Each structure stands twice: as C-alpha cells, then as structure tokens.
Amino acid sequence: MATETLKSDTGAGGTSVIRRVLLDNGALSALVVLVVAMSLLSGDFLTTQNLLNVGVQAAVTAILAFGVTFVIVSAGIDLSVGSVAALSATVLAWSATSAGVPVVLAVVLAIVTGIACGFVNGALISYGKLPPFIATLAMLSIARGLSLVISQGSPIAFPDSVSRLGDTLGGRLPVPVLVMIAMGLITALILGRTFIGRSMYAIGGNEEAARLSGLRVKRQKIVIYALSGLFAAVAGIVLASRLVSAQPQAAQGYELDAIAAVVIGGASLAGGVGKASGTLIGALILAVLRNGLNLLSVSAFWQQVVIGVVIALAVLLDTLRRKAGSGAASSAGTAPGAPGAGRRGALKFAGAALCVALVVGAVSYFNSGSSGGTKRVGMSLSTLNNPFFVQMKEGAQAEAEKAGIDLTVTDAQNDASQQANQLQNFTSSGVSSIIVNPVDSDAVGPGVRSANKADIPVIAADRGVNKADTATLVASDNVAGGKLAADALADRIGGKGSIVILQGTAGTSASRERGAGFAEGLKAYPGIKVVAKQPADFDRTKGLDVMTNLIQSHPGVTGVFAENDEMALGAVKALGSKAGKSVSVVGFDGTPDGLKAVEAGTLYASVAQQPAELGKIAVQNAVKAAKDEKVASTVKVPVKVVTRENVADFS
C-alpha cells in the first residue's frame, strides 16, 4: 500500500506543480493571460519600449499599494493615500521654491509630512476609536485641502535635482521602475522578516488574540498607518517628478487603484493575508489593462467598464480558488511557517516566471511588430466628462473619418499623470502624429518631449504646452474670452452691482486663464464688486450646490460669471425664477445646453468657442504635420459672445 501511494504521488508530481503554479498564483496567471491576449491583439504591445512604459505606469500605483498592503493585512483600510501623496509632493515643491529650503531638507519634509498624516490616521483609529474608513476619509479631505491651500490651486515647479526620479538611467531604464522595485523589496522584507510585519498578520488574523498574546496593538496600528503614509509620500514624489511639477489635484482616485491592486494580488480585506509580490502583480494587471486598451483604440468610456469587470472577475476567481483549495492538506503544504515552505514558494515563483518568459518569447517571435495600414493619429483629451470636450472629440472624429485617418481618442479624466501615460503609449505605438489637450500645460511637457525625440509631431488643442515643441497650437483665446464675458455681464447689469464667480477645477490652465481675463476686464468697471469666488470644478451639480450656498450668504447678487456653461446651468437652477430677471448669468463654451438656456433667456450669455470646429482643425493640422507640410505656429478659433439676439446663428 505504501508503494502504491508513493507511485501515485510521484506520478502526480508534475501535474501538481503545474496546478500550483497556475492556480495557487491566480493573479500571476491572470497577468500572463492578459499579456498574451494584448500581444496577440496589438503588434505594438510586446515591444521593449512599451513594456518599459507599462512598468513606469504601474510604478506610482504599486508604491501606493505596497503601503496599503500593510494596512489591509492588518484588517484596516486607508483611503487617504492619494491625497497624502499630493500633499507630500506639494510640500516638497513649495519648500524648495517659495520657502527657499535646501532640496535635501525639502525631501525630508515631504517624507515627514506623509509619516505625520499616517500617524494621525493611526492615532484616530487606535485611541480615537474611529473606524478606519472614517478616519482615513477625513484625512483624504484634509490632505487634499492643505495641498490646495499651500499651492493656491496652481501647480508648483519641481526642483530639477528631484525631477531626475522621473527620468531614465542611460536613456533606457526608467528610474520610477527602479524605485518601485526597491519599495517592493522593502515591503517584502518588512512583511516577512520583521516584528512589525508578523504583528500585521497577527492583528489582521485576530486582533483580540494578538492583544491577549502581548502585542501592543494600538501602538502597532500607529506604526502601520505611518508606514502607509511614508510609502504615499514616496509615490507622490515619484509622480511629481514624472510631471516636473507638484499638482494639487494629483493622484485623485489613486487610493481605489491601490486597494484594487492589493486585493487583485490575493490579499483579503478581512485581514491576515497578503504579500508584496501579489500587490506588484495586481498593479501590473491594472497597468497592462490601461496600456493595452489604449493601444487597441478602445473607447475611453468602455475602458472604465472593462477595467471594472476585470477587477471583479479577478477577485471572484481568486475567492473561488481559495475556497477550492482550503483543504487541510493544501493548508499544511503552503503554511508560511511550514518547513521548506520558503523553498517551495521560490521554486513556484521561478517556475511561473519561466512560464511567463516562454509565453512572451513565443508571442514576440511570431509577432512581427507594429501594425501598419492607414495613418494613425492619437488624441488625448483632458476630460470627456464635459460637453465642450465631447464636441471637440466629435468634430475631430468626423474630420478623421472624412480624411480616412485612424483616430484614437483617450480620456485623461483631468489627471495629468494619466495623460502622461497616454502620451507614452501613443509614442511607443508609433502613431503618425499626436493631438493633446493638456490637463496642465507644464505637466504635459515631459510626454510631449518624448514624442519630440521620436520625431512625432504634436498638435496642442485648446491649451498650450510648456517646455516642449509643438507643431501648432489650435485654440481659442481663454483670456480674451474672459474679458468678453466681463464686458457682457457689466453691460447687462449697468456697470454696477454685486457678482459671484464660479471657478473651474483648481490648477487647470482653462480656469486660470478665463479667471484672469475676467478679472482684467472688470478693472474697467469699478462699480462692480466681486463678493464671492468659489470653485465648482466645471461640474453642473457642484455649480448648483455652490450657488445655492452663496445665495444664502449673498442674497443681493445681481450677476454670476461661471467659467464654463455646466457651472452656469447649475447656477441657473439654483437661482430659479431670479435667473435671467434679477440675476444675470454668463457662462463660457457655448455648449448645446448652454445655447438652449440662452435662447430661453435663463442664461444671459455664453462665450462660444466652437469646440467641434476646434477638433476638426486640430485633425487637419495633425495630418499636415504628419506629412511634413508647413503649418502655422498658432491657429486661433474665434470666440464670440452669444446672447438671445444672435443665438440663432449658432448650432
């Protein structure tokens, strides 16, 4: 019987190893499948430059996620890491520039800022008895607010010496990838070789048992959250280095990506389970998805759907795998403290890595490279959550179809880092030309410079690009438009009265330029007093809420200037019957809904920019630049104030 059992075990050995590599490393298996799928679907995916792009694009999320791994292993949650990253970068940039602090000390201050935020989180949770969700949600708001206060809502240039973290070594190896690897090794070391790491697993497995066994759980939690803050600070510095500026609105929503990466990597939100290698794989899965979908020209809207579905499926399959493999024999074979478990884990990881190398090598051999055919143009828009840019996209697509051009449109979601990733993807895929509508004129510079090095012409649309070469700028004059809006509102209210201003997203060039133009125009009307300025983020709902609040404190206002039509329409809703009668509202952009409101008389005027025409002209110039034809350095699309008298002239 013993002989038969031995034979049976030996014969099944090969199958068992394969099963363990594929099933016991579910996230790694998913990554392999994704890499193979993307390689087969796009000839541009499996190139050295694009794979380096994937690494760079995963770096910030991975570093954040390493810190979040500590928290999740200990059965906590940290929603503040994105905001803490932005605050730490802002502190560094402000200290080194405005405050004149030496760069080395400024870096230390940034790191200390991250640790301090984490310390406060831990103290609120341990001694304040706040649930981790509430404590870190509060810190999310506090850190973001402080970042905006310090920067006054505008990006701050990053010190050149620190910006090298966003560069490459020897012109090839990206420094962010090296930082990601270093932070991953530190995470693995802390989790596997230190007292605090073992404490995390103990607290996550059973907090009460950990306390009864002598662990000072409260103190340990403070250290755990401080570590999360430290990693968030490093991520913020790396992110700002890539963008060559500290963006007060940077890393919004990154906390969700970080949590997703940790969970996809096999950690349990119930605590007690998680490892650094799994977190890294989770971050790579998200980066591969976004990179591959960009290369495949998948709609920006559908990308969100696909990523959400893949995250849900990855976690669901991992849960099913855990249930299927929860038998006693399996547990004994993989227990962290079991003799030889480390050696078996290393062999499994090496086997899985070999499988990945073989698959990638085979696909690379049979894949001939970049896809050919019609001319391809990449277009990165700052956001598609705004009718103005939707119209720009539609105008560009109509012109591209007419010219027989393959146009890929991506949505940066007002995230300068995401836009940098999109420009990297366009450059590595070898498009004929790139159209970029910058989230921020400074932050887009490094991505455009990469395109310059690859001899890919870049067309700037609506907003200019700083510190990089563009073939042309196709834009309306936002400053001139702001002045026109001031003249129109002043004329309507008779040159005197109290007005409020609804500002766009803090830090964006459109908000700064329109606001500056309006302020300049108001200088000619000393009888007009601005009683309040509040940001509403170019959003109709926020415009409604902010205007509702301002009416309570300033019931006597006679005019409103909103830096786009969406906020103006929100203000109109808040004003109710007063809109168009006792209170005149002026918007900006000339969107279809805005023009309807002008026609109805509730919105007095809108400064129309003709976004569809702007998109059309941008594509025309992109095609010319790709053919090395001469284009003008600046192409101005005229703006005009639209009122009830001339609204019929606009469609």
N, C-alpha and C positions, 0 to 999 in steps of 0.2 A: 504493500500500500504506500509505503514511504517512497519507494522507487517510482511508482506511477505518479505520485503527487509531484515529485521532483521533475519528472519528464514533462508533466503538464505545465508546471511553472516555467520551465526552461523554454518550452515551445512557444509559450505565450509572451515571452520576454520582449521580443521585437515589437509585437503588436502593442504591448503595454507601454513601451517607451514612446511610440508614435502617438498613442492615445493621450499620454500625459503631456507631451509637447503641444498637441493641438487643443486638447480640452482643458488641461489644467492651466493653460496660458491663453484664456479666452480672448483677452484684449489684444495679445500679440497675434493670435490667429486672425482677428478682425483686421488688424493693421496690414497683415500680409495680403489678405483678400482685397482690401482697398487699394494697396499698391499695385497689385496685379491688374485689377479692374481699370484703374486710372491709366496704367501703362498701355493696356490694350486699346482703350478708348481714345487716348491722346498721344500722338507721337512726340509731343513736346514735354510730357511729364517726366520720363525717365532719362533726363539729361543731368550732367553734373551740376550745372548752374541752377537748374530748377530744384534739385534735391537740396542744394545749399539754401535756396530760398525757403523751402519748407522748414528747414532747421531754424532759420532766422525768425520765421513767422511763428514758430512754436515756442521760441525762447521765452518771451515775456509771460505767456500763459503758463508755461511749465514752471518757471521760477515762482510765480504766484502760487501755483498749485502745490509745489513742494512745501511751502509754508502752510497751506491749508490742509495738507496731509496730516501734519502734526495735530491739528485741531480736530479733524474728522476721526482720526484713530482714537482720540480721547473722548469720542462721542459728543463733540461740540460742533459749532458752525461759525464761520467768520464771513460776514457779508461786507466787511469794510475794506478788504484788501485793495480793491481798485481805487478807492478814494485815498487811502493811505499812500499808495504808490504815487498818485498825482501830487499829493501834499508834500511828500518827501522830495520829489523832483523840483517842485516849486521852491521849497526852502533852499535847496542847493543852488538853483539858478539865481534866486533873489539875493542870497547871501554873497555869492561870488561876484555879482554885478552891482546891484544897487547898494548893498551894505559894504562892499569892498573887503569882504573877508577872504583870506587866502583859500585857494581852491581845496587844498587838503583838509582844512578845517571845515569848509563848507560841505564836503563829502561826509565828514564825521557828523556834522549837524543833521544832515539828511538821514543818515542811518539811525541816529539817536531819536529823530522825530518818529521814524517807523516803530522803533522799540517802545517809545513812550506811548504811542497810540495803542499798541498791543498790550502794554502794561495796564493802561486804563481799562481796556476791554476785560482783561483777566480779573482786575480788581472789582469791577462792577459785577462780574459773574460770580466770583468766589465770595466776596464779602458783602456786595450789594444784593446778592441773591436774585439778580436779574437773569431771565432766560438768555442764553447765548444769542438767539435770534434778535431779541430786542436790544441788547447791549451793543451788538455789532451793527445793527441797523442804525442806531443812534450815532455811532462813530462814523458810519458811511456818510451821513448828512453833515456832521461836524467837520470831518476832514475835508470834504468837498467844499464846504463853505469857507473854511480857512484858506484853502488853496485859491479860491476866487478873491478873497479879501486881500491876501498878500500880493497877488498878481494884478489886482484891479480888473480882473476879467480878460486880460490880454496875455498872450504868450510871452515868455521871457527867454531871451537868447541863452543858450547853454554854453558854459566855458569850453573852449576848444580842446583843452587837455582832457576833459572828461568825455567829450564827444567822440573821442577815439574808440570808446567802448562800442560805438555803433558802426565802426569801420571793419576792415578786414586785415588779417596778417598776411603779408606777402602778396596782397592783391587778390587772394583766393579764399582763405579760411576766415569766415565771419567771427568776429570777437563775441557777439551775443551767443553764438552756439557754444563757444568755449566757456563762457560764464554759466550757461545753462548746465553743461556737463559738470562743472565744478560744484555748483549748488546742488546738483543731483547726488554727487558723491558725498557731500556733506550731509545731506538728508539721510542717505543710506547709512552713513556712519552713526549719526545721532540715533536713528531708529534701532539699529542692530547692535551697537556696541557701547551705548552709554546708559547710565542710570535713568536719566530723564526719558530716554526712548522706551525703556522697559516700563517705566511709570505710565507712559501714554497708553500702552497696550493694557496695562492693569486697570487704569481708570476707565478706559473705554469698555473693557470686558465686564467689569463690575465695580462701580465706584465705591459702594459701601464696603465690599470685601477689601478693596485696596486701602480704604481708610482704616479698617479694623486690623489690617496686617501691618500698620505702622507708617504708611505713606502720608505725608503732609499734602493732602490732595489740593487744598486751597492754594498753597504756595506753588505746587507743581503746575496748576492751571495758569497762574500768572506767567510763569516761565514759558509755557506752551504758547500762549497768545502773544507774548513778547517775541518769541521766535517767528511767529507768523507775521508780525509787524516788521521784523528785520528783513525777512525774505521779500515782503511787499516793497520795502524801501529799495532793495537791490533791483527789483523788477522795474520800479519807477525810474531809477537812474538809467538802466539799460534802454527803456522805452524812450526817455527824453534824449538820450544820446543818439538813437536812430533818427529822431526828428530834428535834432540840433536845436531844440527849444523845449522848455517846460510848458506844457499845455494845461491850463487849469481844468479843462474838461476831459483830459486824457483818461484812458482806462475805464470809461463808463461801461458797466456791464461785464467787465472782465472777471468780477467775482463769480459770476454764474459760469463762465467758461472754466475757471479754476476748479470750482466744485464739480462740474461735469467731468473734467479730466481725471480728477481723483476717483470719482465713482466709476467711470468707464474703466479705469485702471484696476478695478477689483476691490476698492475699499468699501466698507459698509457704513452707511450713515448712522447705524446703531452703535458704531464704535468697535474697537478691538481688532480690526482688520485693516490692512493697508500697507503698501510698500512703495519705495521711491521709484523702482523700475516700472511698476504698474502705472504710477502717475505720469511718468515720462511718456509711456506708450499712449496713455489717454490724451495727452497734449498733442502728440504727433498725429493721432487719428483726426482730431479737430483740424489741425493744420493741413493735413493731406486732403481732407474733405473740401476745405475752402479753396485751397490751391487748385485741386483738380476740377472743381465745379467752375472756377474762373476760366481755366484753360478750355473747358468744354463749352463755354459760352452759355451756360445755364442761366436763366433769368435770375436777377438778383432777388426777386420775390420768392421764387421756387427754391433758391439756395437755403433760405431760412427753414422752409418746410422739410427739405431733405436732411439738413443737419439735425433738426429736432427729431425726426423719425429715426435716424441712425443712432442718436444718443439713447432714445427709448429702447430700441432693439438691442443695443449693446448691453445695457443694464439688465434688460429682461432675460437675454440669453445667459448672461453671467449668473443671474439668480437661479435659473433653471439648472445650470451646470452645478452650482453649489448644492442644490437640493439633491441632484442625482448622485453627486459624489460625497454625500455626507455620511456614508457608512463608516463603521468603526475601523475597518481595515485601511480604508483610504486615509482616515484621520491619523491613524498611527503612522502611516508611511510618510505623511507630509508634515507632521508636527514640527514646529520650529525648533524645539529642543531635542528632537529625536537624534540618536547617534547617526552620523553620516548624512543628516538632512541637508546640511550646507553643501556637501559634495554633490549629492544628487540634484539639488537645485541648480548648482553651477553647470552640471552636465546637461540638464534640461534646457537651461538658458542658452548654452553653447550650441546644442542641437537645433533649437529654434532659430538661433541666429544663422546657422549654416543653411537651414531650410530657406530663410529669407534671402540669403546671398545667392543660393542656387536659382530660386524663382526669379529674382530680379535680374540675375545674369542671363538667364534663358530668354526672358522677355526682352531685355536690352539687345540681345544678339539678333532676335527675329524682328525687332522694331527698327525701322530704317531712319527714324528721327522725325524732324519737323514736318508737319503737314503742309502740302502745297495747295495750288489752286488759285482762287481769286484773291485779290488784295485784302488783307485783314487790317482792321483799324480797331484799337481798343479805346474805350471811353469810360473814364472813371468820374462819376458824379458825386458831389459831396453828400447828397441825400436824395432819395426818391420818396421821402415822406413829406413832400411839399409839391403842390400843383405846379409851381413855377418850373421846377426841375423835371417833373413828369412831362410837361410841354416841351422842354428843351430836348428830352430824350426822344419824344415822338417826332419832332422836327428833324432830328439827326437820323433817326431810323428811316423816315420817309425819303430823305435825300440819299442815304446809303443804298436803299432798295432801288432807287432810280438810277444810281450810278453803278449798280452791280457790285457793291462793296459788302464784304462780310464784317458787320459791325458788332462788337461785343460790348455791352453796357454793364457796368458794375455799380453797386451802391455802397459808398463808404460809410453810410449811416452816421455822418458827422463825426467820424472817428479818424483822426489824422494817421494813426498807426495802421488802421485797416486800409486806408488809401495807399499808404506806402507799400503795403503788401501787394495790393492790386497792381501798382506800377511795376513792382518787381516781376510779377507774373507775366505781365504784358511784355516786358523787356526780354525775359528768358524765352518766351514763346516766339519771339522774332516777328512781331506784328510790323506792318509797313509804317504805321505812324500811331501816335497816341494823342487823344484829346483828354485833358484833365481840367476838371472844375474843382479847384482846391478847397479842401476843408479849411486849411490855413496856408497862406502864401509862403511862410517861412518853412513850415514842417514838410511841405511837399518838395522842397528843394533837393534833398538827397536822392529821392526817387527819380526826379527829372534828370539829375546829373548822371545817374546810371544809364538812363536812356540816351543821354548825350554821348557817353562813352561807347555805346553800342551803335552809334550813328542812326538812331531812330528819331525822326523829327517829332517834336511835341507842340501841340496847339493848346494854349491856355484859353479856357472859356469862362466868361463872366468875371473871373478873378485872376489876377496876375500871379506869377511865380517869382519868388525872390532867390537870388544867388544861384541861378541856373539859366541855361539858354533855352528859349522857346522860339519856334519859327514865327509865331504871331500870337497876338492876344486879341481874341474876339470878345468884346464886352460892351456892356452899357456903362455909362459913367455914373457910378453909385453916388459919388459926391455931388455931381451936377443934379442928379435926381433928387437928392435930399434938399438941395437949395430950391428946386422947383416945388417940392412938397411944402416947404416953409412959405414960399410966396403964395401958393394956392390957399393954404389954411389961413394965412394972415389976411388975404383979400376977402375970404369968406366971413371972418369974424370982425372985420373992420379995423384990423391993426391993433386991437387991444383985447385983453381978456386973460383968463387963466387956462392953461392947457396941460395935458399929461402926455408923456411919451412912453409907448410900449416898445421896449428894446428886444432885439433878437437874441440868439444864443451868445452868451458872453464869450469873447475871444475870437469870434468869426470876423473875417475881414468885411463881409457884407454889412454886418451890424455896425462895425466901427465906422465904415465909410459913409453909410447912409446917415448915421447919427451925427458925424462930423459935418456933413453937408447941410443937414437941417439946422444944426447949431450955428453954422456960418450964416445961413440965410436969415435966421431970426435976429441977427445983430442989427438988421435994418428996421426992426420993429420993436423999439424999447417999451412999447405999451403992452407987449405980450409977456406974461410971466409963466415960466415952467414950474408948476407946483409939485410935480412928482415924475420920477423916472423909475420904471421897474421892468426887469426882463420877463418876457413870456415865451422865450425860446422858439420864436417863429411858429408857435402852435396855436390853433384856434381855441382849443379847450382851455389852455393856460391863459390866453388872451381874455377869455370870458371870466375866468376866476379872478385874475389880477384886476381887471377893470371893475368887477363887482366890488372888490375890496376898496379900490381907490375912490369909487363913488361915495362910499360911506365916510371917508375922511375928507374928501374934497367935493362936496355936493354942488358947488358953484362953477365947475369947469364948463368952459364953452367950446373947447376944441380938444381933439385927440390926434396925435400922429403915431401911427403904427408902422414899424419898419418892414412889414410885409402885409399882404392882404388877408392872410389867415388870421393874424392877430387883430387886424382891423375888423374882420367879420365877428370875431369873438367879442370885441368891444361894442359893436353894434347890438349884439344880442343882449349884452349886459345893460346897455342904455335903454333898451326897449323903445318906448314912444318918444323919448328925447332924441334919439338918433335921427339926424337929418333935419331936426327942428331947432331945439335949443342948444344942441351939441353937434358940432360938425366933425366928422371923422375922415381923415385922409390916410390911405394905405399906399402900398408900394408893390409893384409887379404886374398889375393888370391881368390877373388870373380870370378865368371864365366866371367863377362865383363872385369875384370882386366886381367885374364889369356888370353882372346882373344886379348887384346891390347898388352900383352907381346909377344904373337905369331906373331902379325902383326908388331912388332918392334917399335911401338909408345911409349909404356911403357917399360922402360928398365928392370925393375924387380918389383916383389911384394913379400913381406914376407908372405907366405901362412900359415894359421893357421888350416886349415881343420875344419871349423865350423860344418859341418854335423857330422863328427866323434866326435866332442866335445859334441854335443847334444845327440848323441847315447850313449856315455859313461856316460853322466850325468844321463840318464834314467836308465841305467844298475845299477849304484850305488844307485840311489833312490830306486829301487826295493829291492836291497840287504839290504839297511839301514832299510827299512820298515819291513823286515823280521828279523831284529836284527842280520843279518850276518855281519861279520867283513869287513870293507872297509878301504882302505889306506887313510891316512890323506890328501895326495895330489896325484892327478893323472895328470901327465903332458902329454899334447898332443903335439908332437914335431912340431916345426916350421922349415921352410926351405925357403931359398931364391930361387924364381922361375925366371929363365931367359929364353931366347929363346932356349937355349941349352937343358933345361930339362923340358920345359912346357908340352911336350907330356906325361910325367909321371903323370901329374895331370889331373883330370877330372873336 
